[in-house]
Amino acid sequence: MTERPAQRTPNRQLAALIAEAGFSNAGLARRVDQLGLEHGLDLRYDKTSVTRWLRGQQPRGTTPALIAEVFTRRLGRRLTAQDLGLDSCTPVYAGLEFAATPEEAVDIVSGLWRKDSGSHAELRKIAFTSAGLVVPSRDWLIGRADERVARAEPPVRIPAQGRPATRPSAPADLGSRRRQAAERAPGQRVTGGDIAALRSVGELFRTLDDAYGGGHARQALVRYLEHECEPMLRGTYGEQIGRRLFAAAADLTRLAGWTSYDIGAHGLAQRYFVQALRLSQAAGDRAFGAYVLVSMSRQAVYLGHGREAVQLARVAQQGAGSSVPPVVQALLHAAEARGHGVLGEVRACTAALVRAERALESAKPGDEVPHWARFFDEAQLADEFGHCHRDLQQFRAAAQHAERSLHLRAPGYARSRLFCRVVLATARLGLGELDQACQLAAEAAGQAAEMRSVRAVEYVRDFERRLEPYKDAVPVRTYRDKVAALG
């Protein structure tokens, strides 16, 4: 790793923390390398690197954040790069932590909201790392709901008589000023009406996402989280309201991740999913935590990480248990099937689809279904079958299920209908029905042009790559003319 030129001032903060943690220089370097591997980074630090840091050299990139996380785990308190006398870096690592406490979870996720709502364009360029899935999913699986989430109104500090109040030092940025103000001032009291408002906002943004794509109102959602949800989380509330508040915050944060995923900001989406998972633990909602893991599994499927997708779906199944409603069970098994489909594992994929089908069939009209799972119906299950059979190159079955899904699916799910139409076009192409395949794909391309969805565009492009062997055929030339006219 390339280091910056040495500074003249020795890093006494880092030296003190090394002594407190009981690390040797080699031991610290080894732990930083190991943590880097968890997040897909191949670091090659040694005891000489640590000696240079102690002399004042500044490690580049994500390393300061990784060093801070090593000390956080060892000492049991949250430390930042600045606490170690190191320069802060772009938030490449931040956000993958699974917080130890609800308070720490609020700090991490609110920091993510603030950076995302600002001008931090680099945040949307962060790469996805499959290694970053391991620790959060494990910590959620073995973790329990936090014992206490209630927040009491902080006492008002009165300066001693005759002694002027100490003037606080100037914070480093606007975010820290907001946090300090929130910590000094009495927080707002959160009510059931506030939580109902959060839920309503979630439904609104979900509807916009389904119909117009994740890029349509994503920034508005993130700003809402920063300006409305964060003050509530830092407000005052009892246990019952607090659990409901964390559940609503988890729901909105997962949606922020989903919309980020839809615009191709995969590293950012991954961080939102991890934080939504942690908020769900504070809410004590294992079923929703499993749904967050399903969202992570879907992203892994899209990026071609089939093995990780299967593992996430199985962790979700194990963590949710058998007490969740049949619709949720069906959703979890369908997610596993998609992972097996990407891997080409026919038997495992078929078995998971059968489990999903049986679970959905066992659902009764009077069953209570969480609001976030109501989309999973016969149309969605048929869609899952269609995708899996397409991935397994079982094109006749894929076409049958895709047609059924399109017949059953409500118009409001425009993006899902687009995906399914492309699956049907791909199946028709696999069956040698070139004219019909190109006609279906042209309809999907027209719909994609009206959305702000990178995934929608990529579905169409995937189909176009499959057209390459037929590039001189008349239907293909006609298709390309239609797409070109869309701009």
Summary of the structure (lengths in Angstrom):
residues: 487
radius of gyration: 24.9
end to end distance: 43.7
largest distance: 90.7
contacts: 1633
relative contact order: 0.07
helix: 68%
strand: 1%
